[in-house]
Amino acid sequence: MNHITLTATLVAKPETREDLLALLMAQVAPSRADPGCMNYDLHVDTKDPCVFMFYENWASQADLDAHAKMPHLKALRARAGDLLAQPVKLVFYNMLSEGVGA
């Protein structure tokens, strides 16, 4: 089975940074509880506090697809246009190495 890694980069408008951060932080706990979530971690750029990145690992593409349809992502999607300075950048990877503790 191929594990799927996803990075999602989100860039806030400077004036909406705190609102976006609150929405992003609200995604962490419910996403970690989604079936197949191996990790779901939010990061901020060390040089630009408006640039956020999720680093996610999923047990399968089906698990990631199911996560994308979860209701807890609706609030983020509903407000993204108002809060983001540019479209979300998604990059997908297939995990080649064994995960920690595997």
Secondary structure, DSSP 8 states (H G I E B T S, - for coil): ---EEEEEEEEB-GGGHHHHHHHHHHHHHHHHTSTTEEEEEEEE-SS-TTEEEEEEEES-HHHHHHHHT-GGGHHHHHHHHHHBSS--EEEEEE--S--TT-
